Every structure is written in structure tokens, then in C-alpha cells.
């Protein structure tokens, strides 16, 4: 915040919030451009001001996944779930990553948590329309069916 802005009554809190939103928006733009490493840097800057921001944590996890940093993605999703245990997107992301890691039991637990509290409204529409998510859900559904058949 500039000294002139403070003199005219500007609020440092407002500027910090705007700056955090700029980091988040910057990261989203960088992700769309395929620059995941730069996006992760922007997400880290956003988390500096708001360490428990669920949107930032989930987007970081996605960026980590896309760059092959699965351990870091798992940590970001788990931190988000520590903050909000019903966060459907984090359960979905964990289910998919655990499936990739060969942990079908863990994947099933998180898929069940996702399905018991599915996203609603605009967020749900976005998930349903996304081909990538549809493909991932089909993989997870296949896993669940396979597990149920094995248990019989």
C-alpha cells in the first residue's frame, strides 16, 4: 500500500485481499496457459496471506497432479480435508490419486465420501460437463464395481 493511499484512508486489509485475489487469478490464468510451475508459485503466494484457503489448496493439488508431483498433491488435498472434512472436490481428487497409486481401498473410501456429499449447483454442473471428470469417474466406478465383485 502506498503512503498516499494510506493518507487518503485506504485500508491495508483491503489491498491485501485484492492482492491475494490477484495471486489466485494469476495462477488460474497461468494454469490455462499450461505453465503449472508458475501457477504453483502464485498459489503459494496466495496461501501466504490465507493459509486455509480451500480453493487455493484444491487448485494447488490439481496443479501438482498435472506436474506429476503426487505426494505434494496428496498433501494439499489432505490439508484441505483437515479444514473441511466434507469438501467433495478434495475427496474426489484424493480418490483419483490413490487409485493411480494402487490404493483401491483408500480410493474407495474417498469416492464414497465424494458421493455422499456431491457438489451442488454451478459446481456440480461443471463436474458433469467436464469430459475429464467423466472419464475419471468412470475409472473410479469401475474400481468400485471390481472391488465389490472381489469381496463376494
N, C-alpha and C positions, 0 to 999 in steps of 0.2 A: 504494500500500500504506500502510495507516495505521500510525502509530507503535506502536499497541497490537498489531497483528498481527505486526509485526517483533519486538516484545518477547516475544511468545509463540511465536516460532520460525517464523513464516510466511515463505515464500520469495518474493522479488520476481519470480523467473523464473516460478514457477507462476502468480502473479497476472497477469503479462504475457501468458502463453499463454492464460489464461482470457479476458483482455480481448480478445486477437486473435480468439479463437473467438466472442466476443460480437459483435465487429465483423462477422465473416463471417455469423453467423446473423442479425444485424440487417439486413445487406444483402440476404440471401435473402428475408427477410420483406418488406422494402421493395419488392423486385422483384415478388413475388407480388401486392403491392398496386398495382403499376403505377407506383411512384414511383422511376423509374430514376435520376434525378439524385441523390436522397438515397442510393440504394443505391450509386452510384459513390463518393460521399463516404465511406461506410462501408468500401467496398473499399479506397480509398486509405489509410484509417487502418489497416486490416489489413496492407496492404503496407508500411507504415512499420516495423512490427516484423519482418515476414518478406517481404522484397522478392522472394524467389524462390518464393513460394507458388503452385504451379501451379493449384490450384483457384481461388484468388482471381483470378489473371491470366485464366483462361478465362472465369470468370463476369463479370469486368470487360469482356472483349471482347464477350460476349453483350449486356451492358447498353449498351455503346457502340453496337453494331449496332442495337439496338432504338430508340435515340435518334437514329439517323441519322449518328452520328459514326464513319464508316467508317475514316478514317485512324487514329484512335485505337484502333479495334477491331483493325485490321491490326497495329498496333504491339504491342498486348497479346498477340495470338496469336504474333507473331514472337518476342517476348521469351520466351514460354513454350517455344517450339520451340528457342530458344537454350539453354535449361536442359535440356530433354528432347526431342531430335530425333525420338523415336518417339511423341510424345504424339498419339494418334489424334484426340482431340477438337479439338485446335488445327489439325491438318491439315484436318479436316472443315470447321471454321469458316472457315479461310483459303480453301479451295476454293469455298465458297459465296460469300464476299465477293468473291473475284477473278472469279467468274462474273458477279456483279452489276456489277462494274466493267468488264466487257468484256474480260477477260484469260483466254480459254479455255485457253491453254497453261499458265499458272500454275495455273488451277483444276484442270486435268487432272493436273498433277504432284502437287498436294496430295491430290486424290482417290485417286490411285494409292497414295500414302503411307498414306492412311487405310485403304484396302482391304488393303494388305499387312500392316498391324498393327491389325486392327479391335479395338474394345473387347471385353472378355470379361466373363462373369459377370453380376452385377446391372446393371452399367453398360450392357452390350450389350442386356439385356432392356429397359431404359429407352429406349434409342435405337429399338429395333424397335417398341415400343408407341406411341411418340410420332407422332401424325399429322403434326406439323410437320416432324419429321425425315424421315418417309417421303416427304412431298411434296418436300422439298429434295433427297433422294437421287434421286428420280425426275427432277428437273430436271437434276441432275448426270449421271445415267446417260444422259439424252437428249443432253446436251452431248458426252459421250464418244462415243456412237454417231455423232453428227453429224460429229465430228472424224475418226473412223475412216473414215467414208464419203468425206469430203473428201480424205483422204490417198491413197485408191485411185486 
